[in-house]
Amino acid sequence: MKKKTDLKTTPTLIAASVIAMAAATTQAKELEEVIVISQKVAREQSTQDIPTSVMTFNEGMLKDAFSVDLVDVGKMVANAELNNVGTYASYPNFFIRGMGVNGSTRTNDPKVGIFVDGVYLGYNAGALASTFDLEAVEVLRGPQGTLLGRNVTGGAVLLKTKRPGDEFAAQVEVEAGNYNALTFNGSIEGPISDSVNGKLAIIKADRDGFFEDNNGGTVDTSINPAGMPETGTGDKVGMDLLILRPIVSWQATEDLNLTLIGEYQKNDAGSANSQNVAHNCVPIPGVDNRDIVCGEGSQFLAQTSFGYQPPEDKYDINHDLIGYTEVETKSLTLDANWNLDHGVVTTIAGWRDVEYNSSTDFDGTPFTIFHFNDNKETQDQTSLEVRYSSTFSDNFDFVVGVNYFDQEYTIGERRNFFVTLNAATFSETQHSTLGVFGEMNWSITDALTLTAGARWTKEDKEIDIGILGTCELDFSACDNVVSNQKDWDDISPKIAVSYHINEDTMLYASYTRGFASGVFNARATTLDGIGPTDPETVDSYEAGFKSTFWDGRARFNLAYYLAEYDDLILFVNNPDENSGASLINFNAGEAEISGWEAELSLQPTTGLRLDASVGTVDPEYTDIQFFDANQDGVVDPADNALAKTWDFQKTPELSYNIMGTYDFGLSSGGSIITRVAYSWRDDYMTDLYNKHWLQQEAFGLLDASLAYVNPEGNLRVAVFGKNLNDEEFFDYAADVGTLDSARWGGMPRTYGMRISYAF
């Protein structure tokens, strides 16, 4: 067994080593002010001035962290798990404060919303893309229903693209690393005319997969019903990413600016890396699976029935389907701002088109036990938001607006189940929402500010679905098409009070209500399973303290939160004799989640910067109404009593990160910059039934980099490493009905060199 890193001492060693480097330095400058991008008000606001828990990363912070995508950003935020689902490449599964969607059923709306340049992404495929040329990434923890809308009961992640300037500029980054990684990032910008500026950003990234697929293993071929087909070998999950992002900004008049942002993205990522889990445990619904002793029963597993033994190496897999993932997205965003004497009118119009095709070996064995082969998905969305924000007076500002969102998506899934069954399902979902919102800030005194707002939401969903097994394998027709429609409306209020003890210290308390619409089930195997569920609501309370001290060289923020969920929407895979496994959506009842979050930033000396954040999550089901665990039409109260004690999915009770950056000024000019970062996640359950063989053990990731910057500041040569302690972890795990258990995801030690030059 691999020896684990000494996780208790690692953070202390990191902090000590970074502080030691700065022993002889001079007095430091103040910490830079970080401006939020989520509040939609007419004036700029610092993260230190808003009554909510938020972390914003500007362009410099993203570059210093060698962030590639939002997964890297998540490592810098406590109480946030910004990971890929694992079963499908380039598809997020975000959790914040214990709230998220643990799975890949597309009709299950995410509970952490992703917004790009003010546009909500209704279909998250491709949303993990590059952080190159972003002005800022912001992570908001907790419900954000007033300004950002429905389905953000866990939180929100906002991305803002860097706008073109009025002077010629260009930058180039070239990066090479292990796993044959090669990345080229470049941008060029400048004036096109006296009133028009333009920009083009290009991202091209290639990398082999971390997992080597050998299409083999120890098997008893005499009882292998599928044979050992010659499908070749390969690696999973790789990257072949291209992003083109043209931007045109037109200063039409002194007061009117229009920016048009286009993006084309294509990513051939390869198939998912399902890794079969060797065990002989019996998953029992309604039983505390945390205490089951494996070996007392038997499952119809590849290793017990076919003599298969999964590889011991974390990054070796044996599949009989190489598979693929092909993602293509196109988008246009118009951001128009009309500056009036008394306020600003903002219009954000968005369009996005997605094609997502995939084929994946779900069981993780060299047998055709359970495959999702040749799936086809499309999505088309349009949105429009018009808002007016005004700093009405020195002590009063507000924003009011209306938002409309519409999307249509189709999902075609095929399942290969023990070779003989090759079934298909096809669904088409139409979904529209209308929201009217407003929020105001009233400075009652110089120290005391009242914030109040609300959002009214009207939502409509309609699904046409061909039940699994009734559709042609090419999705051309279905024998049994069922239609269902449901609409909901909701009012979500917010109220907050902030009190400035002095210019640099603020206390705040807030109440926010969040709303998530009911969901249909695109993987339903019965008519009753289509849904929809009832909506989910949450009442969230937060109290916090934000401070800047030590002559502006230190910040400390502390927050306590309590979220009470009603009609909590959960999802679970249950055994199904016709399809191997069927997804069930249900309203689980009530839950309560509470915890603490703290962030500390220090600039103790010139060149030295220390950052740390820590978060705790304490979730519990307070009044659970569970589904029929034994599928016999009877809900056993004993099952519900036991389920109240179960841990939440993908929710570590403790998470933290610590980062140290030291800028060594050279006597000849230029500098050497070192950075060390460590992030930690407590152990957590990955499934609803708390099966201990699918539990993720606690782990910590160590990253480091060393960079040279020339005297002019426009050339940087750096070497970097991620997960240098080579910790083994995974992103997702599940039982495939009663067939097999598998894990997905995880990233080994990676390292490389990056050279960047700005003209």
N, C-alpha and C positions, 0 to 999 in steps of 0.2 A: 504494500500500500504506500502511496506517495506520502512523504513526510510533509506535514503542514507547517506553514510559516508561524513564527511566534507572534501572533497577532496582538498580544497584550503590550509588547514592548516596542513594536514597530513605530506607532505614532510618536512615542516619546523620543526615540532615536532620531526620527525625522526632524522634530522640532529642535532638539538639541544641536543637531548638525547644522541646521540653517542659521540658528542664532549664533553659533560659534563663528560662522563665516563673517558675521557683521561686527565683530568685536572692536575693530579699529575705525569704524566709519564715523562720519560727522552727523550733525543734526538732520533729521528727515524733513521732507516737505509734507503738506497736508494730503490726505486721501482725496482722490478725485470724486466729484459729485456724479452720481449715476442717475440718469433721467429715465423715468418709466415711460412705456409706450402704450399702456393699456387704459388710461383713464379718460381719454377722449375730451379733455377740457381744452380751453383756448390758450392756456398758459402751460409752460413746462413745469413738471413736478418731479421732485427728487423722491427716491425710494424712502427717504427718511421722513417724508412729510405726508404719506398716505396711510390711513388706518387699516392696513391689511398686511398679511405676511406675503412678501414678494421678493424674488431674487432676479435681478437683471444683469445680464452679461453683455458688455459692449464689445466692439470689434477687437480691441486689444486683448481683453480677457480671453476671448475665444481663440485667438492666435497663440497666446502664451500657453494655453492648455493643450495645444495641438489637437483641438477638437476636429473631428471629421464629420460627425452628424449629431443628432439629438441624443443618441445613446451616451456620447461623451459628455454632453451637457448634464445629463441626469446624474452622472457620477459626482458632480459638484453641488448637488442639491439634496439635503437631508429630507427624508420623508417623501421622496419622489423616485419611482422606478420607471424610467423612460427606456423601455426595452422593446426589441422586436418580439412578436408573438412566438417565433421559432418555427411553427408548423408551415408558415408561408413567408418567403423572403420579402423584405421591403414592406412589411406590414406592422405598424406599431401596436403595442399592447401597453398603454401607459396607466400607471397607478400613482395617485397622490393621496396621502393621508388614508391609505387603506381602501380607496375607492377606485375601481377601474373595471374593465371587462377582460376576463381571463379566458380568451379563446379567439376564434377567427370567424365566427358566423357573422356575415356582413350586416344582417338586419339588426344585430345587437348594437345599438348606438353606443359609441364610446362615452365614458363618464368624465374623461379629461379631453377637453376640446383643443384642437389645433387650429390656429389662425395664422395665415400668411398674408402680410400687408393688409390686415383688417378683414380678410375673407376667411370665413369658416370652411374647413374642409369636411364635407359630408361623407367622403369616402377616403379612408386614410391610406390606401395603397400609394406608395411612393413618398409618403410624408416624412420619412427619415432622412431625406437627402442632405447634401453637403451644407456646411455652415460657412463656406467660403463666400466672401463679399456680402455678409450680413452686417447690418449696422448694430443690431441688438437681438438677443433672445431673452425672453422674459418668462419666468415660471411663477404662476399665481397659485397658491395653495388654498384649497377650500372653495365652496360654491361661489360663482361669479355671475349669478343670474341677471342682475340689473343691467349691466352694460354689455355683457357678452352673450347672454341668452340662455336657451334651454340646453340640456345635456352637458352641463359643466358642473355637475354636483360634486365632482372630486377636485376639479381645478382646471387650469388652462395653461397652454404653452403658446406664446406669441412670438412670431418671427417678423423682423422688419428688414427689407432689402435696402442696401446702401444706394442712395440716390446719386445721379451724376452731378459733378461740379461744373463750374463755368470756366475752368482752366484745364488745359490738356494734362492728362495723367495716365499712367499705365502701371500695372504691376503683374509680375509673373512669379509663380511658385512651381517648383519641380520637386517631387518627392519620390524616393525609392526606398523599399524596405523588404523584409523577408516575405515569404509566400509570393515572391515575384510581384510585389506591389509596385506600381508605377502610376503616379498622379501628376497631371498638369492642370494648374489653375491659372487663369489669366483674365485680365480685364483692361479695357481701354475706354477712356471717357474724355469729353471735352465739348466745347461749343460747336454747334452746327450752324447757328446763326446768332444774331444779337440776342434773341429771345428764346432760343431752343438749345438745350444741352442733350447729349446722347451718351449712351454707354452700352457696351457689350461685355458680358462676363461668360467665360467658357470654363466648364469643369469636365475633365476627362480622367476617369479613374479605373484602373484595372488591377485585379488581385485574384490569385488562386484561392480556392476554398481552404478553410482550416481543417476540414475533415476529409480523410482519404477513404474513398469507397473502393473496396477490394473485390466486391461481388463474390464472396466466398465465405469461408468459416468452417467450423466443425459441424457436419450434418450427417445424419443417417439417410443417405440418398434412397435406400430401399423403401422408405415410408414417406418420402417427400412427394406430396401430391402435385406439386407445381414443377418438379424437375429443377434443374439448375440452368436456366436459360442463359445464352451467351449474349448479354447486354453490354458488355464492355465494362471498363472501370473508369474512374474519374475522381474528381474532388468536389466537395460541397461545403459551404455555400460561398461562391466566389463573388466577384464584382466586375461588371463591364458597363460602367456608368458614363453617360454623356448628358450634360445639361448645357443648354444655350439660353441665356437670359438677356434679351435686349431691353433697354429702358430709354424712353424719350420723355424729357421734361420741358414743358412749354410755359414760359412766363407770359401769358396772353396779354395781361395788363399789369399794372403795378400791384393790383390786389387779387388777381386771379391766376392761379397756377394749376396746371393739369399735368399729371404724370401717368404715362402708360407703361405698364410692366408686362412683358411677355415671358413665357418660359416653356421650353420644350425639354422633356426628360425621357430618356430611354435607358433601361437597365436590364441587362440579361444576367441575372444573379445566380442562376443555377438552382437546383432543387434543395428542399430542406434536408437537414442532416439527422433525421430521426435515428435515435440510438436505442436499440432494444435493451430493456433493463432485465437482468438476470435475477429472478426471484421465484418463489413458489408460494406466494401469499394469496389469500382469497379475499378480494374486496367485498365487504358485506354492507349494503345500505342499512342504515339504522343502527350500526354497531360502531363502537369507538375503535376505528382502525389504527389509532395511534398505539394501541396495546396488543394488536394481533401478533402472535408469534408465527413467523413464516415457517413453512414446511409441514404444517398440520393438515393441509388440504392440497388440492391441485387445481390448476386452471388449465384451459386448453391453450397452452403456451407453446411457442415455437420450440423452446428448449426442452419442455417435458414431453411433447408429442412427436417432435421431429429430430430430437437429439442435437439441437442447435445450441451452441455456447457463444454468446456475444463476446467480441474482443475485449480484453482488459484495458487496452489503451483508450483513453478518453476520446482521442481524435481518429480512431479507426472505426469504420462502419462497413457493413456488408449488406448491400441492397441488391435486389434484382430489377430495379427500375432506376436508371440514372436520373430521368426527369429533367425539368427545366422550370424557370420562372422568367416571364417576359412582361415587363412593365413599361407602358408608354403613356405619358401624361402631357397634355397641352393646356395652357392657361393664359388668360388675359385679365389684367386688373387695371381699372382706371381710378386714380385717386385725384380728385379735384377739390381745391380749397379756395373759397372766395372770401377774402378778408374784408368785412364791413367795418364801419366805424365802431359798432357796438358788439361785434362778435364775428365768428367764422362759420360759414356754411360749408360742410364737408360732404362730398358724395363719393362713395366707394362702390363701384360696380365690378362684379367678378364673374368669370366664366371658366370652367375647368372640365376637361374631358379625360377619361381614364380608360385604358384597355389593360386588363390584367389576365394573363394566361399562365396556367401552371400545371405541372404534373409531378406528383410527389409520392414517394414510398412511405406510407404512414406508419407501417408496422416496424420498420427498421430491421428487417431480416432478409435473407436471400430467398424467401418464399413469397408468393402472392397471397398474402393473408388479408391485407386491407390497404388498398391504394386509392388515392384520389388522382385519377389519370385524365389528362387533357381537359382540365376545367377552363371555362371561358367566362369572363366577367367584363362588363362595361358600365361606365357611369358618366352622366352628363349633369352638371349643376350650373345654375345661374343664381346670382344674388345681387341685391341692391340695398344699400344703406344710405339714408340722407339724414343728417343731423345738424343741429345748430348749437354751438357752444358760445357762451358769452361770459366775460368777466364784467358783470353788470355794474359793479362798483368795487371799491377797495375791500369791502367785507362780504361780497356775495358773488358767486359764480354758479353757472348751471349748464347742463347739456340736456337737450331733448332730441329725440329722433325716432325714425321708423325703419324697420329692417324687414326685407322680404327674401326668403330663401326657397329655392325649388330644385329638386333633384329627381332623376330617374335612373335606376340601375337594374341591370339584369345579371343573374347568377346562374350559370349552368355547371352543375357538379356531377361527375360520374364516379362510381365506386366499384372497384374490383374487389370482390369478397370471396376468397377461396376459389378463384379462377372461374368457377361455374356461374357465379352471379355477377353480372356486369350491369348495374342499374344506374339510372340517371334521374336527376331532378332539375327543373328549370323554374325560375321565378322572376317576376318583374315587379318592382316596387316603385310607386310614385309617392313623393313625399314633399309637402310644402309647409312652410311656417311663415307667420306674420307676427311681428313684434313691434310694440310701441313702448318706448322707454324714456325715462328721465331721471336725472340725479342732480342734486344741488349741494353746495357747500356754503354755509352761513357762518361767518366769523362773528359770534355773539359778542365777544370781547377780543382783545389782542391775543389772549391765551386760549380761549375756548372756541372750538369750531364744531358745528353740527352738520353732519352729512345725512341726507335722506334721499331715497329714490325708490323706484318701482318699475317693473316691466310686466306688461300684459302680453301673453303669448297665445296665439291660435295656431293649432297644428293639425294637419290632416295626413293620414297615411292610408295607402291602398295597395294590396298585394294580390297578384295573380300567380298561383303556384301549381305546378304539376308535381304531385306527391312522388316521392322517390320510388322508382320502379315502374312508373306509368309513362315515362317519356322516352322518345327515341334517343339512341346513344349519341346522335349528332345534334340533339336539342331541337330538331326541326318540328316536332309535334309531341303533344302529350295527350294521353287518353283521358286523364282525370284532372281537369283544371278547376281549381277552387279559387274563388275571389272573396276577399274580405276587406272591409274598410272601417276606419275608426277615426274620430277627431276628438281633440281635447282642447281645453283652454285653461289658462292659469294666470294668476297674478302673484308675482314674486317681489316682495318689498325688501328694503334694506334701510337700516338706520345705524349711524355710528357717531360717536362723540370722541373728539381728540382734545387733549389739554396740553399745551406747551408750558412746562415748568419754567423753562427759559428757552432761548433761541435754539439750543442744541439738544434739548431733551423733551420728549413727548410721551404721554400716556394716551392709550386709546382703548375703546371697547366698541364692539359692533355686534349687530344681529343681521343675518342674511338668510333669506329663504331661497332654496334651489329647487328646480323642477326638471325631471327627465321624463319624456313621453313614454308611453307603453311601446312595446316592441313586438313585432311579428317574428316568426321562426322560419327562415328559408331552408332549414334542414329538417323540417317536420316529416315524420314518417307516418303520421296519422292525421286525420282531419282535426281532432281535438288539439293536436300539438301545434297548430298554426298560430293560435293566439288571436288577438294580442293580449299581453299582460296589462294590468293597470299601470298608471304612471307612478313614478317614484318621486317623493318629495323629501326635503331635508331642511331642518332648522339648525342653523349654524351660529354658534356664539364664539366670539374671540376677544381676548383682552391682551394687550401688549404694551411694550415699553421700547422706545427707540431713542438712541442717544449717540451723540458725537462728542468726543472729549479729547483730552491730551493735546490741546492746541490744534484740533482737527486731524490728528494723526491716528485716531482710534474710533471705531464704531462698535457698538454692542446693541443688538436687538434681541428681544425675548418675547415670545408669544405663547399663550395657552389657548387651546381650542376645544370645543365640545360640539359635536355634530350628532343630531338625532334624526335618524332615517325612518321613514314610514313607507310601507309597501315596497321595501327594498327588492330590486329586481336581481335575481341570481340565475345562473345557467349551470347545467350539469350534464355530463354524458352518462347515459345509463345503457345497460345491455339491451340489445334488440335482436331477436332471432332472425329477422329478415334482412337487416342491414349491418349487423355487427355491433353498432352503437348508434343511439339516437340522442339528439340534443333535446333537452327539456328546458323551457323558460318558465319561471314562476315568480310570484310575489312572495317573498319569504317572511314578511311581517316587519318587525321593528328591530332596529339596531342602534347602538350608541358607540361613537368613536371619539376618544379624547386623547390629548397628548400635549407635548411641549416642543417648541422649536427655538433655537438660538443661533445667532450668527455673530461672529467676531472678526473684525478686520483691524490690523495693526500695521503702522508704518513706523517702527521704533527708531530706525536710523535711515540715512540716505541709502537708497538702493535695496533695502530689505522690506519685503511685504509678507505678512502672515495673514492667512484667512482660514477660518474654520466654521463649520456649521454642524449642528447636531439636532436630531429629532427623535421623538418617541411617539409610538402609536399604541393605544390601548383599546382594541375593539371588542365588542360583545354583542351577541344577539339578545335583545331584551324581551321580545315576545314573538317567537318564531312560529310560523304556520307552515310546516314543511309539506313537500309533495308526498305522493304515495310511494314510499321507499321500496316496498315489495311489489308494487304494480299489481295489487290485488283488489284495488278499489277501496281500500281502507287505510286511513291515515292513523297510525298508531301514536297516541299521545306520548308514549315512552320514547319514540324516535325524536319527537320535538324537544323533550326534556334533555335528551343527550345532545342534540344538535346545538342547543344553547351554549354548550361548553366548547364547541369546536372553534378552532382558530380560523381567522379570515385567510383568504387566499392571497399569496404574494404580498404579505404585509409583515415585514420585519419589525419587531417591537422597538429596535434601536438601530439607527443609521447615523453615520457621521462621516465627515471628510475634513482633512487638514491639508493645507497647501502652503508652501514657502517658496518665495521667489527672491532671488538676490541678484542685483545688477552691479557687477564689478566694474567701476570706471577705470579704464586703462590710461596710463600717463601719456601715451602716444595718441590718444583719442580713441573713440569707439568704446566698446564694453563687452564683457563676458556676462551672460545671463544664465543663471542656473535655476531650475524649478524642480521641486519634489512634491508629489501629491499622493495622498493615501485616502482611499474611501473604504468604508466598512458597512456591511449589512449583516444583521443578526439572522439566524436561521428562520425559515418560514415554510409553511405548507403551500403546496402548489395546486391542491384540488379541494373541492368542497367537503369530501368525506374524510379529509385529514389522513390519508394513507401514508404511513411513515416511510414506505419504500419510494415515495415520490417527493419526499421532503428535501428542500435545499438546505444544506448545512451552512452555518455562518462562514463568511469569507471576506477577505480584504484584498484590494487591488492597489499595487504600488506603481506609480508612473514617475518618470523623471526625464529631464531634458537639459541640454547644454547648448548654448547658442553664442555665436560671435556676431556683433553688430558693428559695422564700419563707422568711422567718425562722422560721415555725412548722414548716417541713420537710414540709408536706403538699401543696404545690402545686409542680409541675415543668412548665416550658415549655421545649421543646427543639427544635432543628433538627438534622438528621442527614443524612449521605450515605454510601452504600456503593458500592464500586468507583468512587471518584471519578476515578481515572485512566482509567476506561473501557477496561480491558483486555478483550480478546476471548479467550474460552476456551470449552471445551465439556465436557460431563460424560461422554459415551459416544460411541463411533464403531464402525462395523462395516461389513464388506462383506456385502451381501445376496446370498449365493451368488456367482454369476458375473454378477449382474444390475446391481448398482449399489453405490456406496459412499455412506454417509450419516453425518452427525454429529447429535448431539442435545444440547440443554441449553446452559447458559451464562446469565449474568445481566449486563445492561448497567449503566450508571450509574443508580442510583436515589437519590432524596432525598425528604425530607418533613419534617413537623412533628408532634410528639407532645405532647399536653397530658394530664397525669395529676393526679388529685386524690384524696386519701385522707381519709375522714371519721373 
